Amino acid sequence: MDAMQGDVKGNAAVAALPDPVSETDELDAILDRAAMMSVEHGDDPDEFMSAARDAYLRANPELREHVERTNMLAQMEALRRLGILAQA
């Protein structure tokens, strides 16, 4: 068991995370670390938020499909209001 703990302690990203007491705490710690890395690298905040959203949607295909369908329907409605797309 000590060998495994040594491996974890050797990983700077994992070592920087506090000991999570719940899944929410673990998620908060991971997101905090990702945000800190983004700031350290000088990433644009909008790009960071977009990447986080994209990662979440990749992890949840059903939600991604729902968002895509909702966006498509909104675009179709906008085109209908402009008279570009006929109503069925």
N, C-alpha and C positions, 0 to 999 in steps of 0.2 A: 504494500500500500504506500510506503514511503517513496518508492521509486515513481509511482504515478503522481504523487503530490509534487515531487521535484520537477517532473515534466511540466506540470501546470504552472508552477511558480516560475519556470524558465520562460514561459510565454508572456511577453510584456503586455499584450492586449488582454489576456485573461487575468493576469496579475493585477491590472489596473481596475478590474471590476470588483465591487464590493461583494461580500457573500450574500446572495439573494435569499430572502426568507419566503418569497412567494413568486409565482410566475410574473405577476405585475412588477415586482421589484426587479426581477431578472430582466424583463423587457425594458424597463426604465434605464437600467444600468447599461444595457447594450446600446440603446438609442443615445444615451449620454456619451458613450465612448465614440459612436459613429459621428455624432455632432462635433465632438472635440477634434477628431481626426480631420473632419471637413474644414473646420476653422483653421487648424494647424497647417493644412495644405492650401489655404487661401481660396477654397472653393466658393463659388457664388451661392448664396443661400437659396435662391430659387432652384438652382440645379440640384442642390442637396435634397430639397423638398420633393422635387420631381423624381429623383432617383429613389427616394424612400417610398413614394406613392407607387412607382412602377414595380418596385420589389414586392410591395404588399399585394398588388394586383396579380403579379406572377405567382405568388403563393396561394392566391384564392381565385382560381379560374372562373368560378361561378359569378363572383362579384365583378370580375373583369368583363365577362360577357354581358352582365346586366348594365354596366357603365357604357360599354360600346353600343348596346342596343338603345339605351336612353339617349345617348349623343346622336345616334343616327336618326332616331325619331324626331328629335329637336331640330336637326338640320333639315329634314324633310318638311317639317311644319314651317320653318323659315322660308324655304323655297316655295311652298304653296302660297304663303302670304304675299310673296313677291310676284306671284303669277308665273313662276318659272316651271313649277311642277304641278301638273293637273291633279285634281282630287279623284280618287277612284270611286 
